[in-house]
Amino acid sequence: MLVDGEVKRICITPVDDVQVVAEIPRDFVAEPAVFIRSAGIKVYKTEVVIVGAGPAGLAAREVLKGHDVSNIVVDSNNEIGGQFNMQTHQFFFFEKEKKYGGMRGFEISKTLAGENHEGIMLDSTVWDIFEGNRVAVKNFKTQEIFYIDCKHFIVATGAVPFLPTFHNDDLPGVYTAAVIQKMMNTELTLLGKNVLTIGAGNIGYLTSYQLTQAGARVKAIVEALPEEGGFPVQANRVRRLGIPVMLSHMILEALPNKTGDGISGAVVAEAKNFKPIEGTEKVISGIDAINICTGLMPDDALLEKGQQMFGRHCYGAGDAVRIGEGTSAVLRGKQVAYEILDNMRERFNYDDYLLVSKEYIDSQQHPFKVLDEPLMPSMERMDKPFVLIDCLHGFACNPCAFACPYGAITKSSTSTAPHIDFDKCVGCMDCVYQCPGLAIFGYNLKRNIFFLPIEFDMEAGEDVYLVDNDAGILGEGSIQKVLRKKNLTHVARIKSEDMPREDQLKVRGFIRKKDYPEPLDIKPSGKKAGEDFFMCHCDDVVFDDVLKVIGDRKFISVEEIKHTTHLGMGPCRGKRCIQRLKMNLRPMGVGLLEVPRRGHRCRTRLLLANFTLLQRMIKPSQMLQTSSEGAWKRKPWWRVVA
């Protein structure tokens, strides 16, 4: 976009003092920049350059600083913390000694950064790496360019969101989860009051929960797969709010409002294998924002460049290597720092490295079911106050083991569920507010009193419905008192009317009577959803333009698509649109060939100059070869031609 007459990326340009923002005309020619050197260029020298001041980068810095290894952190944001600054929930950690488990994201970033921020360069970006291990950096605000000479290079640049294609996906009101969280949790601005979330993974659950905390109403969560992808405890606390989860459904179209400057609804349809089932289209109305939570892609372009220039002295950490939870990012950052210490022949405790490595591996583990039902006390024990832990899956989390002052809760490994010894439990309820998944609940059945975790602003005296994990109403009651805690997960003491004991033991939450959600407003669609959509938002390339270039071919190169349609030539460098294109071409049986970023450069460029000739040179029989196990696999095409 043109910002006050200059070409700038509006996604990273501060709005302060901006007067005019306009679309770049197609015949626009920028004025040549005149560079006048007014002072010498600074060159910094350090052992390690860390790109990214998020959880992975800060964790690596913490370990390196602890061993007196000089380092410089470069980050394009104006504050330290990265994604952690937008995360208001308590984090899962499995630890031998309690440190990060149960802390909120923004608290972890402050802990990792420490008090001394020397050597952290904000508002800066790495724009190139030169031979001799020289890193070129530019400061956004001051426009200063400087260099950093280093021996080791850590890339912790995080990830970029994946945006699926659907009709009108460029309308105002369609946002990725990162935008929703940034505006809501750091700018304190809601982008919509009635929101439809797309994607039932951890990000979809977390943003839906946080939107509800901020005062929005999440109409539904739409998921294309037949099962949810997030942690079960995350899903349960969202369902307890009465938010329906529509499995095996996908979004087809965003419906514009009357003025065209926002949205008023969405068309969804039943789906199988990510394909909509014709005739099942339906309209969800009454929404003003769509929250896209369909996954992330590693932002690894700088990592690949670093590997070319630094070789084995370049390291990746966090989502730049593998998409995972914040827990994994912190542990991988620490692991990388230890690997650098080993490479430098510096002394360190190898057991610490082994422990971090084990915890990192454990953090990658997806939850798997261990118990069918929560552990229950005996009927006699139920006459006294007790807690139930509705955490039935094994995964890397154990703050509950540190929460009980009497040692009643234990968790031996990431493959087990928490175990409670009811002989040691005294019903103090200290564990209820210290579970990151809000999966511990307190009961005093004889007095019809429940102690339930709450992260919403409520007051004593309010009438509520007591609900199960699916927001099914089990009974009624009122809030006697809200026990406020320092970690901001409070405990609501709720007095209920008489209930059968069977129903009492199913209580997992409550909803204020005035907030109990109405049924979802969903109706059959009277017309077929629009099928045209932009494949590349940077340069307004529609999918039909790409199909015209492909014709009846069954494979095409990314380079040809770039040069003929301009898709992938915008500010995102094809990071988003190439993946969107792959997703849409796959069901059509069209393959997309990418030029390797490392090696075979000159040869592949020559071959791609005339890709039609290349197609004639490759015979179908040459495209396959057998592996040592006898299975068929595709040959690298540049080797076939050679």
Secondary structure by P-SEA (a helix, b strand, c coil): cccccccccccccccccccccccccccccccbbbbbbcbbbbbbbccbbbccccaaaaaaaaaaaaacccbbbbbcccccccccccccbbbbbbccccccccccaaaaaaaaacccccccccccccccccccbbbbbbbccccccbbbbbcbbbbcbbbbbbbbbcccccccccccaaaaaaaccccccccccbbbbccccaaaaaaaaaaaaacccccbbbbccccccccaaaaaaaaaacccccccbbbcbbbbccccccccbbbbbbbcccccccccccccccccbbbbccccccccaaaaaaaaaccccccccccccccccaaaaaaaaaaaaaaaaaaacccccaaaaaaaaaaaaaaacccccccccccccccccccccccccccccccccccccccccccccccccccccccccccccccccccccccccccbbbbcccccbbbbbbcccccccbbbbbbcccccccccccccccccccccbbbbbcccccccaaaaaaccccccccccccccccccccccccccccccccccccaaaaaaaacccccccaaaaaaaccccccccccccaaaaaaaaaccccbbbbbcccccaaaaaaaaaccaaaaaaacccccccccccccbbbbcccccccc
